[in-house]
Amino acid sequence: MISEHQGQFAPPAAEEAAAAADLAALTRFLQANETRLIEMHIAYSITRSYNAHVSTLPEAWRASVQGLNGAIALMLETRGAAEVDYDSNIGDDPSTVYGIDVARRHGLRGVPLAMFLSNFKGYRDSYLRLVQLTGFPAATEALYLRLLRGFFDRAEIGICTQWGRGVVDADHDRLLAENQRVVNEKNKYLTIFESIQTPVFLIDAEGGIENMNHAAALLLSRDVVPGSVYYGSAARRSFRALFGLDPRGIGPLLPEHEIETIDGRRWVSVSTQEMLDVSRKFLGTVISFTDVTDERRAREEAEALARAKTDFLATMSHEIRTPIHSIGGIVELLRQDALPPRAAGYVEAIDRSARVLTSIVSEILDYSRIEAGGMMLERVDFPLAEVTAEVGRVIEPLVARKPGLLLHVDCPQALPCVSGDPAKLRQILLNLAGNAVKFTEAGAVVIGLDLISRTPGRVLARFSVRDTGPGIAPERLEQIFRPFTQSDSSIERKHGGTGLGLAISRRLAEMMGAELTVESHPGEGSCFRLVVPLDLAVRQGADCARARAEATPPTQALRLLLVEDDAVNRLVTETLLRQAGHQVRLAETGEAALQALAGQGFDLVLTDLNLPDLSGFDLGRAIRAHADPAIARLPIAALSAHGPAVDAAALAAAGIGGFLAKPFPFARLEDLLRRVTGFASPRPIGSGGPARAEGAGQGAGLGLVDLTVLRGHAEALGPAPTGRIVATFKASLVHTGAALEAAVEADRWNEVAMIAHRLKSSARHVGLLALAEEAERAEMLASASGRRSAELAGPVADLILSCRAAVGLVEAIWAEIAG
């Protein structure tokens, strides 16, 4: 290297030296522009097609530029600004010594003189252009250019002199040693490449596989050994043809892709990286596979188990809720009679038990809805203090039953109006406060609220529920948030419950971006804290209450397209919507709905999810893909008897913005319209009376009928429309029975499932709960794969008989209600 020769050069005479400051400035200038010189020379090499013969990595270029800068600095230090003496002896100055060194090293590598000189002239060009482009004063620029030209001229003399001497024996031996070292280095990195257990492919610019390691080759053949692809002569294969992927369109990471291997189909994660080659000599891509088949299979199995669990919970809860409603209805009928005190006490005990069961079932349904992604957050403005006040009012009667227990609501006076979901907040706090009262016999329960922080447009609120109860052991603190878990088995024996309340509360908190934690010590009570971020409402103070009052959306008569294939469901929903002041057009199939959309403007599409030709999901996707932008932007809401089993993510993916489970309280339909369209009905739906009081006791006739359904229809819609609903249902029963018989005879069990699904929904709309349950069982049996016809024939035959019996039953019920 040139630094090894530094001591052999004498410093310049004083009269020959320019100002030391100018020379030092040139040295600093070149060192500061090291990266720019590299970039300029790489560009020079590429434009002259030298890149095929030079280094691929920037650091190799950096070493060359640093070597040049060092030689130039040594020249300036020892020769100053004296004129170049072209007649001086070779090897007497830093310039020619540098030329001799680089010529020897590159000659040993077999680089031709013409190629090396051409590349070296590129360096000269880069250095001179850098000075010319910088804008130095004219005298300084002239000095720098003279010095640099002199250096490169003398360096080229050294290069040519060394090349002219030829390669002596010592250099020949050194060349052989260098070549051996290069071969060993290549073999080392090839061995490393072949030893990588992750399949790696080197893809050329045309998408062909230039090389692959042993792990990659084993995906395609068992008869390969390490290095066989590198040293083999087989033609290059197309990566796209082998694996169905265009290397140019993958992106940095493709999480999952299925490929065909010698051992069958596998799922892989695909990573790509462009070659790190600034010389652009090796253009292409490095692609690696990571096998994720086992992880994917485990995830699918876990998701299937979760879906099965959720479906089971939802199904069982619905099965249990129906007889509970019947019990509640019988209790209401018994209360209307003059019962002796003892019998009246029994009735009240039955009622309390029914309410407990209803609460348990509601918790299970809530949990299944959350698991299925069917729980949605709402966003309304509300006073923050109102939440704790309402929770206190609800809990107060429970506290009053325990003489030794006190309730405190600790809430600052000045709290803002915020925007969020107050119902979910209340649900969490009611669960926490209810637990505190349940487990605390004496002392106090304190419901608190304070603000941790307040920034423009946002607050961080902290709710707390403290009690003086028995406390919780430290090792049980996290377990209590797991579903179906109590902090102690004795609690389950003493207080009952599902162990779902805290699991639901934490999941709701997570949905809101909140954090629910607990601090407790045995014998010292517990403190649950809910920290939730909330946006500030635009209107504050007195305006907050007015804002809530004004939050009711403006009224508007909407143009609605109702897509429903069941006659009873269609009539009930149509009647509700027309009486509320809306225009309604009916369609019984998805295709009919699309035709209707093309000929008339609508404000909303209300569709069932089970249609004869398309599913509601397919209809939603077809609307979103419509060529007419006005139709493609239409709001869509779904009505379905599937309830919590409906996948919220699937609804969103289909462009469906609202969902309502059938049968529904009439007021819920009004809520759906307001939420999806932003308008209220001219005559709000449900103002004349609910179709069902959700969760309340239901009238029953021997556990077969919910009398309050038809009574609610009569109150909300009037006797005449309700009579038409009953008549339509009776007619549909006759048709349903005949259709079921025909489908069974033809062994068309998918059709049986669809008919049973429609019957389930329409039977609930008139309160025939037992018939709805029977239809639901038939639907589940007919939908299950692997069932034999003999297994299904009996339940379906029973359902056909029930349809015939229900004709007279619903007629008698309506006659009694209508008077």
C-alpha positions, 0 to 999 in steps of 0.5 A, spaced: 500 500 500 502 507 498 502 508 506 508 503 506 512 508 502 511 514 506 518 515 509 522 514 503 519 521 500 523 528 502 518 534 503 518 539 498 523 545 498 519 551 501 520 555 495 516 550 491 510 549 496 504 553 496 500 555 502 499 549 506 492 551 508 490 550 500 493 543 500 490 541 507 483 544 504 484 539 498 485 533 502 479 534 507 475 536 500 476 529 497 475 525 504 469 529 505 466 527 498 468 520 499 461 517 498 460 522 492 466 520 488 464 512 489 457 514 486 460 518 480 465 512 479 459 507 479 455 511 474 461 511 470 462 504 470 455 502 468 455 507 462 461 504 459 459 497 461 465 496 465 460 493 471 461 486 469 468 486 471 468 490 477 466 489 484 458 488 486 458 491 493 459 499 495 464 497 500 469 495 495 469 501 491 470 505 498 476 501 499 479 504 492 477 511 493 480 511 500 486 508 497 486 514 492 485 519 497 491 517 501 496 517 495 493 524 493 494 526 500 501 523 501 503 527 494 501 533 497 504 532 503 511 531 500 511 534 493 506 540 495 504 544 489 511 544 485 510 542 478 510 535 476 517 533 473 515 528 468 522 526 467 524 524 474 525 517 476 519 512 476 518 510 484 521 516 486 514 520 488 507 517 491 504 518 484 508 512 481 509 508 487 501 508 487 501 506 480 506 500 481 502 498 487 495 497 483 498 495 477 501 489 481 495 487 484 490 487 478 495 484 474 495 478 479 488 477 478 488 477 470 485 484 469 488 486 462 492 493 462 487 496 457 481 495 461 484 497 467 487 503 464 480 505 462 477 504 469 482 508 472 481 514 467 474 513 470 477 515 476 481 521 473 474 523 470 470 523 477 475 527 481 476 532 476 469 533 475 468 533 482 472 539 483 469 543 477 462 542 479 463 545 486 464 552 484 471 554 487 474 560 486 478 560 479 485 560 482 483 555 487 480 550 482 486 551 477 491 549 482 486 543 484 486 541 477 493 541 476 495 537 482 490 532 480 492 531 473 499 531 475 497 525 480 493 521 475 499 522 469 504 520 474 500 514 476 499 512 469 506 512 468 507 507 474 501 503 472 504 502 465 511 501 467 509 495 472 505 492 466 511 492 462 515 488 466 511 482 466 509 477 471 516 475 475 516 468 478 514 471 485 508 474 482 506 468 478 507 464 485 503 469 488 497 469 483 497 461 484 496 462 491 491 468 490 487 464 486 487 458 491 484 463 496 479 465 491 477 458 490 477 456 497 473 463 499 468 461 494 467 454 496 466 456 503 460 461 501 457 455 497 458 450 503 454 456 507 449 457 502 448 449 501 447 448 509 442 453 510 436 449 512 431 454 509 429 453 501 433 459 498 432 461 490 437 466 486 432 468 481 435 472 475 432 478 471 428 474 467 424 470 472 429 463 471 432 460 477 439 461 477 441 457 483 438 454 489 440 451 495 440 444 497 433 445 502 430 448 496 432 442 491 429 437 496 422 441 495 422 438 487 426 432 488 429 427 493 435 425 488 439 431 489 446 432 493 448 439 496 451 443 490 448 439 484 444 445 482 450 449 482 455 444 478 449 441 474 448 443 467 440 442 467 436 448 464 434 453 468 427 453 470 421 458 471 420 460 478 413 462 476 412 455 472 414 451 478 410 455 484 405 459 481 408 466 483 411 472 479 418 474 483 416 481 480 410 481 484 411 478 490 413 484 495 417 483 501 413 478 504 407 474 502 405 471 509 402 464 506 402 461 499 400 454 497 406 450 493 406 443 490 412 439 492 415 432 491 411 431 498 405 434 496 402 441 497 405 445 503 404 452 505 410 457 505 411 464 507 415 467 502 420 473 503 424 476 497 430 481 497 433 484 491 440 483 490 445 488 494 449 489 487 450 497 486 454 495 480 448 492 477 452 486 474 448 481 478 440 483 477 435 479 480 432 477 486 433 472 492 427 468 495 426 464 501 421 459 503 419 458 510 414 452 511 408 454 515 403 448 514 403 446 521 402 453 524 396 454 519 393 447 520 394 448 528 390 455 527 385 452 522 383 447 528 383 452 533 379 457 529 374 451 528 374 449 535 372 456 537 367 456 531 364 450 534 364 452 541 361 459 539 356 455 535 354 450 541 354 456 546 349 460 541 345 454 539 344 451 547 343 458 549 337 459 544 334 452 546 334 454 553 331 461 552 325 458 549 322 454 555 325 460 560 320 465 556 315 460 557 316 459 564 316 467 564 309 467 560 306 462 565 308 466 571 305 472 568 298 468 567 298 465 574 299 472 577 293 474 574 289 469 578 287 470 585 292 466 589 293 464 596 299 467 599 303 461 599 302 459 592 303 466 590 310 466 594 312 459 590 310 463 583 315 469 585 320 464 587 319 461 580 320 468 577 326 469 580 329 463 578 327 464 571 330 471 571 337 468 574 336 463 568 335 469 563 341 473 566 345 466 565 343 465 558 344 472 556 351 472 558 352 466 554 349 469 548 353 476 549 360 471 550 358 468 543 357 474 540 363 477 542 367 470 540 363 471 533 365 478 532 358 480 532 358 485 538 359 492 535 361 498 538 356 505 538 358 512 538 354 517 541 355 523 545 354 523 553 356 526 559 361 522 562 358 523 570 352 520 567 355 513 567 357 512 574 350 515 576 346 510 572 350 504 575 349 507 582 342 507 581 341 500 578 345 497 584 342 501 590 336 496 591 341 490 591 345 494 596 339 496 600 338 488 601 344 488 605 343 492 612 351 492 613 353 494 606 353 502 604 354 504 597 358 511 595 359 514 588 365 518 588 365 522 582 368 529 580 363 535 579 366 538 573 366 532 568 366 533 560 361 530 555 365 525 551 363 521 545 363 513 545 359 507 547 355 508 554 351 502 554 358 498 553 361 502 559 355 501 563 355 493 562 362 493 564 361 497 570 354 494 572 358 487 572 363 489 576 359 493 581 354 487 581 360 482 583 362 487 589 355 487 592 354 480 591 361 478 594 361 483 600 356 482 606 358 488 610 362 495 609 362 499 603 362 498 595 365 505 592 364 506 585 369 512 582 371 516 576 376 521 575 380 523 569 388 521 568 389 526 563 386 531 558 389 533 551 385 537 546 380 533 543 381 527 548 381 524 555 383 518 559 378 516 564 379 511 570 373 508 573 373 504 579 369 499 583 372 498 590 369 493 595 371 491 602 369 483 601 373 477 602 378 479 596 382 474 591 388 470 592 394 473 588 395 467 584 387 467 582 387 475 579 388 473 572 384 467 572 378 470 574 378 474 567 378 467 563 371 464 561 367 460 565 372 461 571 370 463 578 376 465 583 374 460 588 370 453 587 366 455 594 363 462 590 360 457 585 357 453 590 354 459 594 353 464 589 352 461 582 353 464 576 357 462 569 364 465 570 363 469 564 361 476 567 369 478 567 371 475 561 365 479 557 367 485 561 375 484 559 373 483 552 368 489 551 374 493 554 379 491 549 374 492 544 374 500 546 381 500 547 381 500 554 384 496 560 381 492 565 385 491 571 384 488 578 388 489 585 386 485 591 388 482 597 385 476 601 381 479 607 382 486 604 377 487 599 378 488 591 379 494 587 377 493 579 379 499 575 377 500 567 382 505 564 378 508 557 380 513 552 375 517 550 374 523 545 371 529 547 364 531 544 364 537 540 359 540 545 360 541 552 357 543 558 349 545 558 350 544 550 352 537 552 345 535 554 342 539 548 346 535 543 343 529 546 336 531 545 338 534 538 342 527 537 335 524 534 336 524 526 332 528 522 326 524 519 325 522 512 321 517 508 326 512 505 325 508 499 327 501 501 328 495 497 326 489 501 329 482 499 325 477 503 323 470 500 319 468 506 311 471 505 310 472 513 317 475 514 316 479 508 309 481 510 311 483 517 317 487 515 313 491 509 307 492 514 312 495 519 316 499 514 310 502 510 306 504 517 312 508 519 312 512 513 317 509 508 316 507 501 317 499 500 319 495 494 319 488 494 323 482 491 323 475 493 330 473 490 337 476 489 336 477 481 330 480 482 333 485 487 338 487 482 333 488 476 329 493 481 336 497 483 337 498 475 330 501 474 329 505 481 333 509 486 333 507 493 336 509 500 337 502 503 337 495 501 334 490 507 336 483 505 335 476 508 341 472 508 338 466 505 335 467 498 333 462 493 338 464 488 344 468 491 346 469 499 345 476 502 353 476 502 353 475 494 348 480 493 352 485 497 358 484 493 354 484 487 351 491 489 358 493 491 361 491 484 355 495 480 357 499 474 353 505 477 356 508 482 350 511 485 348 503 486 355 501 488 354 506 494 347 504 497 347 502 504 345 495 505 343 492 512 341 484 513 336 481 516 337 473 518 334 468 523 342 465 524 343 470 530 350 471 533 352 465 528 353 470 523 360 472 522 361 480 522 367 480 518 363 476 513 358 482 513 363 487 512 367 484 507 360 483 503 359 491 504 353 490 509 353 495 514 348 493 519 345 487 521 338 485 525 337 478 528 330 475 526 325 475 530 326 482 532 323 487 537 320 493 532 324 498 535 330 495 533 328 495 526 328 503 527 335 503 530 337 499 524 334 504 519 337 510 523 344 507 524 345 505 517 341 511 513 342 517 518 334 518 518 329 517 523 322 514 520 316 519 520 312 515 525 318 511 529 317 504 528 315 500 535 312 507 537 305 503 538 308 497 542 314 492 541 313 486 537 317 482 543 319 485 550 326 482 549 328 478 555 322 479 559 317 474 560 313 471 555 305 469 555 305 461 553 300 456 551 302 449 554 309 452 552 308 452 545 306 459 543 309 466 545 302 470 546 305 477 546 308 476 539 301 477 536 299 481 541 305 486 540 303 486 532 296 488 534 298 493 538 304 496 533 300 495 527 293 494 528 288 488 528 287 488 520 295 488 518 296 483 524 290 479 521 293 479 514 300 476 517 296 470 520 292 469 514 299 469 510 302 464 515 296 459 515 297 459 507 305 458 507 304 452 512 300 449 507 305 450 502 311 449 506 308 442 508 307 440 501 314 443 499 318 439 505 314 432 502 317 433 495 324 435 497 324 429 502 321 424 496 327 427 491 332 426 497 334 434 496 336 435 503 339 442 502 332 444 499 329 441 506 334 445 510 332 452 506 325 450 507 326 449 514 330 455 515 324 460 512 319 456 517 323 457 523 323 465 522 316 465 520 314 461 526 317 466 531 314 472 527 307 469 530 310 466 536 309 459 535 316 457 539 315 450 539 314 450 531 320 454 530 325 450 535 322 443 531 324 447 524 331 449 527 332 442 529 330 439 522 335 445 518 341 443 522 340 435 521 339 437 513 345 441 513 349 436 516 354 433 512 354 425 512 347 424 514 343 418 511 336 419 509 333 414 514 336 419 519 332 425 517 326 422 514 323 421 521 324 429 524 322 432 517 315 427 517 314 430 524 315 437 522 310 436 516 305 434 521 307 440 526 305 444 520 298 441 519 297 442 526 299 449 527 294 452 522 288 451 527 293 453 533 295 460 530 287 461 528 285 459 535 290 464 538 288 470 533 281 469 534 282 469 542 287 475 541 282 479 536 276 478 541 
